[in-house]
Amino acid sequence: MSPAVEIAVRNSAGLPGAFWAWMAVFSVLLGACIGSFLNVCIYRIPLGQSVVRPRSHCMSCGSLIPWYHNIPVLSYFALRGKCTKCGAPFSFRYAGIELLTAFLFLAVFCLYPPAGAHAPLGLTPLFGPDASVEEVVRSFRIVPVYWLFVSGLLVGTFIDFDHFILPDSVTIGGMVAGPVLSMLVPALQLSVFPVYDPGSDSWFIEVVRAQTVWQGLCGSLLGLCAGFVPLQFIRLAGTWIFRKRGRIGPDEYAMGFGDIKLIGAIGAFLGWQAALFTILGGAFFGTLIAIPLLLSRRRSLLDRIPFGPYLSLAALTWLFWGPRLALSYVRLMFH
């Protein structure tokens, strides 16, 4: 380990405060810029268009948007949400996605808290208080991978909102990228185990991250299978039963295939426990929305609510608070 790195993290498991602050600002700025690109992906991918060409342009008059009018978030408010050529309004969602991406990028970086501090908002840090210098530096490699993962979830979520589809570039792409990145960054694969301490008569959670390339690959493949295989079996079995009973047509299926592939991609990135949590958490978040609609006179809206966004929300919940939620569950069950 170089002396500069040792000085940066000596006497602490975290980053020095000043460096952490600069990196936090960088995370926000990078997130806003990436969010601008995600807006392009969300609009063009379902249409089969290139996300590189043509350049950003007004959808009403077709005029190109110059770079100084395409600064994330700021340009929207500076131009009052209108095209400078024809005056056509731009949807606030463009700026909203840029802000949301910036916030999530910052939240990911906050998993790597400053020296002597705890992660904010109850986030589960990437390392423990007794982590060595090598562990602290090594754990930082997870941050850009998580940024990529969050970006994929955002693209899939908003495309699902608009078109009720989850593109293969997100789902299958995630199922392929997860194992590859888990070999490059084995610590991406996380498992939590409940441990009982007789001395204090209490339970706590032990967080274990993969250490070797083989462990990372095996953990990713196990997570992929845990998310994809059971639900695909349920999908095929349910389709067979519903078709026998005449509940669905010969070309219909009991469950969307895109949702299953998305859970497989989530498991490939975060592990088998994350895949199972996503299934249950997605159902929970979906139920929170479905119940009010069932009790109201707007039941027809249930057929127009995609499931992908709830799965993405559940995956983010595990990413940021998974071990803490596991600890709360264990203590609730055994006390």
C-alpha positions as MATLAB code, in Angstrom:
seq = 'MSPAVEIAVRNSAGLPGAFWAWMAVFSVLLGACIGSFLNVCIYRIPLGQSVVRPRSHCMSCGSLIPWYHNIPVLSYFALRGKCTKCGAPFSFRYAGIELLTAFLFLAVFCLYPPAGAHAPLGLTPLFGPDASVEEVVRSFRIVPVYWLFVSGLLVGTFIDFDHFILPDSVTIGGMVAGPVLSMLVPALQLSVFPVYDPGSDSWFIEVVRAQTVWQGLCGSLLGLCAGFVPLQFIRLAGTWIFRKRGRIGPDEYAMGFGDIKLIGAIGAFLGWQAALFTILGGAFFGTLIAIPLLLSRRRSLLDRIPFGPYLSLAALTWLFWGPRLALSYVRLMFH';
ca = [
       0.000    0.000    0.000;
       1.423    3.380   -0.971;
       2.229    5.925    1.789;
      -0.295    8.385    0.306;
      -3.120    5.894    0.656;
      -2.071    4.957    4.177;
      -2.027    8.619    5.195;
      -5.501    9.099    3.673;
      -7.091    6.409    5.824;
      -4.797    6.091    8.855;
      -6.383    5.784   12.275;
      -9.775    5.342   10.625;
     -11.832    2.955    8.563;
     -13.090    5.816    6.409;
     -12.093    8.716    4.239;
     -10.800   12.023    5.592;
     -13.616   14.546    5.803;
     -12.345   17.041    3.211;
     -11.685   14.381    0.600;
     -15.075   12.799    1.322;
     -16.808   16.165    0.774;
     -15.116   16.718   -2.589;
     -15.973   13.196   -3.694;
     -19.566   13.665   -2.554;
     -19.833   16.768   -4.756;
     -18.284   14.826   -7.622;
     -20.866   12.056   -7.127;
     -23.717   14.560   -7.406;
     -22.319   16.193  -10.538;
     -21.558   12.860  -12.169;
     -25.014   11.573  -11.281;
     -26.695   14.585  -12.867;
     -24.676   14.129  -16.070;
     -25.407   10.410  -16.190;
     -29.067   11.198  -15.541;
     -29.072   13.371  -18.655;
     -27.804   10.417  -20.674;
     -30.367    8.117  -19.030;
     -33.107   10.435  -20.293;
     -31.857    9.761  -23.820;
     -31.822    6.002  -23.193;
     -35.322    6.018  -21.713;
     -36.734    7.802  -24.746;
     -34.791    6.108  -27.546;
     -34.282    2.484  -26.504;
     -37.977    1.502  -26.797;
     -38.040    3.130  -30.250;
     -35.000    1.189  -31.407;
     -33.014    4.398  -31.941;
     -29.333    5.017  -31.310;
     -28.568    6.593  -27.945;
     -25.563    8.390  -29.463;
     -26.902    9.959  -32.671;
     -28.520   12.291  -33.446;
     -27.656   14.844  -30.799;
     -30.245   16.053  -28.325;
     -32.939   18.042  -30.078;
     -36.372   19.519  -29.528;
     -39.103   16.959  -30.150;
     -41.430   19.662  -31.491;
     -39.357   21.646  -33.993;
     -36.368   19.305  -34.372;
     -33.772   22.013  -33.692;
     -30.535   20.832  -32.085;
     -29.961   21.794  -28.473;
     -26.513   23.434  -28.013;
     -24.322   22.143  -25.215;
     -24.720   25.315  -23.155;
     -28.489   24.747  -23.171;
     -28.033   21.095  -22.222;
     -26.422   21.427  -18.798;
     -28.125   18.925  -16.459;
     -30.826   20.386  -14.188;
     -29.586   23.996  -14.505;
     -30.564   24.411  -18.143;
     -34.137   23.319  -17.487;
     -34.687   26.046  -14.911;
     -32.630   28.654  -16.778;
     -34.733   28.126  -19.912;
     -37.927   27.830  -17.827;
     -38.544   24.405  -19.284;
     -39.046   25.646  -22.859;
     -37.316   25.318  -26.206;
     -35.498   28.513  -27.163;
     -36.489   28.108  -30.821;
     -40.187   27.265  -30.791;
     -41.153   27.771  -27.167;
     -42.477   24.214  -26.790;
     -42.445   23.056  -23.156;
     -40.086   20.328  -21.959;
     -41.369   17.833  -19.426;
     -40.083   18.386  -15.893;
     -39.379   14.659  -15.791;
     -36.109   15.262  -17.626;
     -34.798   17.413  -14.795;
     -36.448   15.106  -12.259;
     -34.560   12.064  -13.522;
     -31.303   14.032  -13.470;
     -31.970   15.061   -9.866;
     -32.967   11.539   -8.877;
     -29.841   10.063  -10.449;
     -27.674   12.645   -8.687;
     -29.316   11.789   -5.365;
     -28.869    8.032   -5.836;
     -25.235    8.436   -6.891;
     -24.644   10.442   -3.720;
     -26.470    7.809   -1.646;
     -24.221    5.107   -3.098;
     -21.139    7.134   -2.221;
     -22.507    7.626    1.297;
     -22.097    3.870    1.775;
     -18.422    4.841    2.039;
     -18.605    7.272    5.000;
     -15.981    9.800    6.069;
     -13.413    9.174    8.781;
     -14.907    8.602   12.202;
     -18.482    9.017   10.971;
     -21.450    6.761   10.425;
     -23.225    6.399    7.106;
     -26.205    8.834    6.985;
     -29.871    7.840    6.888;
     -29.103    4.482    8.466;
     -27.302    3.254    5.338;
     -25.215    0.121    5.736;
     -21.558    1.044    5.061;
     -19.374   -1.012    2.769;
     -16.949   -1.820    5.573;
     -16.925   -2.228    9.348;
     -15.232    0.017   11.924;
     -12.321   -2.416   12.274;
     -11.599   -2.638    8.546;
      -7.973   -2.553    7.489;
      -6.496   -0.006    5.111;
      -6.498   -2.590    2.335;
     -10.173   -3.454    2.921;
     -11.218    0.185    2.876;
      -9.432    0.938   -0.384;
     -10.585   -2.318   -1.973;
     -14.213   -1.679   -1.053;
     -14.263    1.571   -3.012;
     -14.245   -0.405   -6.265;
     -17.841   -1.343   -5.538;
     -19.045    2.256   -5.834;
     -18.833    2.616   -9.651;
     -20.406   -0.823  -10.045;
     -23.306    0.248   -7.857;
     -23.605    3.425   -9.925;
     -23.945    1.288  -13.038;
     -26.512   -0.927  -11.303;
     -28.595    2.049  -10.155;
     -28.501    3.529  -13.663;
     -29.836    0.305  -15.147;
     -32.685    0.211  -12.637;
     -33.664    3.797  -13.484;
     -33.710    3.122  -17.217;
     -35.795   -0.018  -16.762;
     -38.180    1.679  -14.341;
     -39.109    4.638  -16.522;
     -39.306    2.593  -19.723;
     -41.654    0.248  -17.887;
     -43.755    3.225  -16.798;
     -43.994    4.500  -20.375;
     -44.243    1.317  -22.442;
     -44.938   -1.559  -19.999;
     -41.800   -3.343  -21.145;
     -38.382   -3.989  -19.638;
     -35.757   -3.824  -22.410;
     -33.345   -6.720  -22.866;
     -30.461   -4.258  -22.754;
     -31.310   -3.774  -19.059;
     -32.485   -7.253  -18.049;
     -30.360   -9.622  -20.122;
     -27.558   -7.068  -20.089;
     -27.659   -7.143  -16.295;
     -27.710  -10.937  -16.220;
     -24.515  -10.942  -18.299;
     -22.759   -7.994  -16.655;
     -23.452   -9.198  -13.095;
     -21.233  -12.315  -13.211;
     -18.487  -10.519  -15.149;
     -18.323   -7.604  -12.713;
     -18.558   -9.983   -9.747;
     -15.375  -11.648  -10.947;
     -13.666   -8.269  -11.297;
     -15.034   -6.998   -7.964;
     -15.824  -10.107   -5.852;
     -16.905   -8.002   -2.844;
     -19.987   -7.086   -4.880;
     -21.475  -10.379   -3.672;
     -22.760   -9.903   -0.136;
     -24.388  -12.368    2.259;
     -25.853  -11.730    5.689;
     -26.024  -14.298    8.478;
     -27.787  -14.038   11.856;
     -25.482  -14.703   14.816;
     -26.573  -15.159   18.434;
     -24.403  -13.749   21.238;
     -25.074  -15.645   24.488;
     -23.192  -13.067   26.531;
     -25.546  -10.225   25.655;
     -28.493  -12.503   24.873;
     -29.024  -10.735   21.585;
     -28.795  -11.297   17.867;
     -26.640   -9.431   15.391;
     -25.935   -9.702   11.686;
     -22.632  -10.781   10.215;
     -22.007   -9.380    6.747;
     -19.754  -11.508    4.550;
     -18.461  -10.383    1.162;
     -16.849  -12.619   -1.431;
     -13.047  -12.420   -1.501;
     -11.952  -14.358   -4.575;
     -12.862  -14.375   -8.253;
     -14.396  -17.826   -7.892;
     -16.525  -16.779   -4.907;
     -17.709  -13.705   -6.775;
     -18.686  -15.706   -9.857;
     -20.431  -18.450   -7.880;
     -22.315  -15.902   -5.761;
     -23.468  -14.049   -8.862;
     -24.625  -17.179  -10.677;
     -26.420  -18.384   -7.556;
     -28.184  -15.021   -7.257;
     -29.146  -15.099  -10.935;
     -30.640  -18.584  -10.579;
     -32.379  -17.720   -7.297;
     -34.193  -14.859   -8.977;
     -34.817  -16.342  -12.407;
     -35.431  -20.096  -12.057;
     -38.217  -20.245   -9.400;
     -40.254  -17.454  -10.982;
     -39.822  -18.850  -14.467;
     -41.129  -22.196  -13.196;
     -44.095  -20.433  -11.565;
     -44.688  -18.489  -14.779;
     -44.779  -21.619  -16.932;
     -46.851  -23.624  -14.438;
     -49.317  -20.782  -13.934;
     -49.617  -20.263  -17.672;
     -50.397  -23.942  -18.200;
     -53.057  -23.908  -15.462;
     -54.703  -20.684  -16.637;
     -54.800  -21.849  -20.233;
     -56.399  -25.132  -19.189;
     -59.085  -23.201  -17.361;
     -59.563  -20.707  -20.171;
     -58.448  -17.769  -18.065;
     -55.898  -16.589  -20.642;
     -55.469  -16.990  -24.373;
     -52.982  -19.281  -26.138;
     -50.563  -16.410  -26.707;
     -50.793  -14.978  -23.194;
     -48.714  -15.749  -20.113;
     -49.497  -15.708  -16.420;
     -46.538  -13.432  -15.647;
     -44.408  -10.997  -17.593;
     -41.051  -12.400  -18.667;
     -39.291   -9.041  -18.364;
     -39.925   -8.928  -14.602;
     -38.359  -12.369  -14.185;
     -35.282  -11.374  -16.163;
     -34.989   -8.195  -14.099;
     -34.959  -10.177  -10.845;
     -32.328  -12.460  -12.375;
     -30.199   -9.398  -13.175;
     -30.654   -8.054   -9.642;
     -29.573  -11.386   -8.191;
     -26.564  -11.486  -10.528;
     -25.406   -8.132   -9.165;
     -26.359   -8.381   -5.486;
     -26.639  -12.091   -4.650;
     -29.318  -14.661   -3.873;
     -30.584  -12.987   -0.700;
     -31.134   -9.758   -2.599;
     -33.065  -11.655   -5.289;
     -35.404  -13.227   -2.732;
     -35.838   -9.925   -0.903;
     -36.641   -8.204   -4.201;
     -39.407  -10.691   -4.930;
     -41.012  -10.175   -1.517;
     -40.275   -6.453   -1.373;
     -41.630   -5.849   -4.872;
     -44.857   -7.620   -3.916;
     -45.052   -5.543   -0.716;
     -44.567   -2.201   -2.475;
     -46.986   -3.230   -5.208;
     -49.584   -4.118   -2.595;
     -49.252   -0.694   -0.977;
     -50.373    0.813   -4.273;
     -52.929   -1.852   -5.175;
     -54.936   -1.778   -1.939;
     -56.038    1.887   -2.207;
     -57.021    1.305   -5.835;
     -59.027   -1.787   -4.889;
     -60.837    0.160   -2.193;
     -61.565    3.025   -4.557;
     -63.515    3.152   -7.783;
     -60.349    3.157   -9.882;
     -59.713   -0.586  -10.059;
     -59.198   -0.377  -13.791;
     -55.863    1.345  -13.098;
     -54.507   -1.939  -11.713;
     -54.142   -3.236  -15.266;
     -51.971   -0.234  -16.136;
     -49.457   -0.440  -13.279;
     -46.109   -2.043  -14.237;
     -44.343   -4.291  -11.738;
     -40.763   -3.429  -12.717;
     -40.614   -0.161  -10.724;
     -41.581   -1.968   -7.519;
     -38.888   -4.571   -8.090;
     -36.367   -1.790   -8.653;
     -37.478   -0.037   -5.465;
     -37.088   -3.274   -3.516;
     -33.610   -3.831   -4.984;
     -32.544   -0.319   -3.961;
     -33.949   -0.923   -0.482;
     -31.747   -3.999   -0.147;
     -28.741   -2.184   -1.579;
     -28.932    0.604    1.005;
     -30.502   -1.056    4.054;
     -30.436   -4.816    3.481;
     -28.341   -5.911    6.502;
     -30.193   -3.560    8.846;
     -33.548   -4.889    7.667;
     -32.278   -8.443    8.102;
     -31.241   -7.621   11.678;
     -34.635   -6.091   12.440;
     -36.364   -9.178   11.051;
     -34.217  -11.578   13.108;
     -34.781   -9.653   16.312;
     -38.518   -9.493   15.636;
     -38.674  -13.256   15.082;
     -36.627  -14.270   18.119;
     -37.747  -11.726   20.709;
];
